[in-house]
């Protein structure tokens, strides 16, 4: 019998979410988020959702909805604009 690695395995150490006792991954809430962090957070969220059993996905998505990394990315870009260093993405 062949052994297949789990396609939906999470990275060994998540960078932007903490697994809590409720079995859900709680976002680490950053004040400022760079564009790269924003992409990485969204990628990590997708990996979490893909690895979760279907029964927990709705709860996890609701938890994710309470913290919008896009708002923090915008705040960071706004701050950079004040100092004239914002990227042009």
C-alpha positions in Angstrom: 0.0 0.0 0.0 1.4 3.4 -1.0 1.6 6.2 1.5 0.5 9.6 0.2 1.4 12.8 2.0 -1.7 14.8 3.1 -2.5 17.3 0.4 -4.1 19.6 2.9 -1.3 19.6 5.6 -0.6 22.9 7.3 3.0 24.2 7.5 4.8 23.1 10.7 4.7 26.6 12.1 2.0 29.1 11.1 3.2 32.7 11.0 0.0 34.7 11.2 -2.5 32.5 13.1 -2.5 30.8 16.5 -4.3 27.5 17.1 -6.4 27.8 20.2 -8.1 25.2 22.4 -11.4 25.6 20.4 -9.6 24.0 17.4 -9.7 27.2 15.4 -6.9 29.3 14.1 -7.1 32.8 15.5 -5.5 35.6 13.5 -2.6 37.5 15.0 -3.8 41.1 14.7 -1.1 43.3 13.3 -1.4 47.1 13.3 0.4 47.4 10.0 0.6 44.8 7.3 2.9 45.1 4.2 1.7 44.0 0.8 3.8 40.8 1.1 2.4 40.1 4.6 -1.1 40.6 3.2 -0.5 38.0 0.5 1.1 35.6 3.0 -1.8 36.0 5.4 -4.3 35.2 2.7 -2.3 32.2 1.6 -2.0 30.9 5.1 -5.8 31.4 5.6 -6.4 29.3 2.5 -4.1 26.6 3.7 -5.9 26.5 7.1 -9.3 26.3 5.4 -8.1 23.6 3.1 -6.8 21.5 6.0 -9.8 21.9 8.2 -12.6 19.4 8.3 -15.7 20.7 6.5 -17.6 20.9 9.9 -15.2 23.6 11.2 -14.8 25.7 8.0 -17.8 28.0 8.5 -16.7 28.8 12.0 -13.1 29.4 10.9 -14.3 31.7 8.1 -16.5 33.7 10.5 -13.4 34.1 12.8 -11.3 35.3 9.9 -14.0 37.9 9.0 -13.4 39.7 12.3 -9.9 40.7 11.2 -9.3 42.1 7.7 -5.6 42.2 6.8 -6.6 44.4 3.8 -7.5 47.2 6.2 -4.1 47.0 7.9 -2.3 46.8 4.6 -4.2 50.0 3.5 -3.2 51.7 6.8 0.4 50.8 6.2 0.3 52.1 2.7 -1.3 55.3 3.9 1.4 55.8 6.5 4.1 55.2 3.9 2.4 57.8 1.6 2.7 60.4 4.5 6.5 59.9 4.3 6.5 59.6 0.5 7.6 56.0 0.4 4.5 54.1 -0.6 4.7 51.5 -3.3 2.8 52.0 -6.5 1.0 48.7 -6.5 
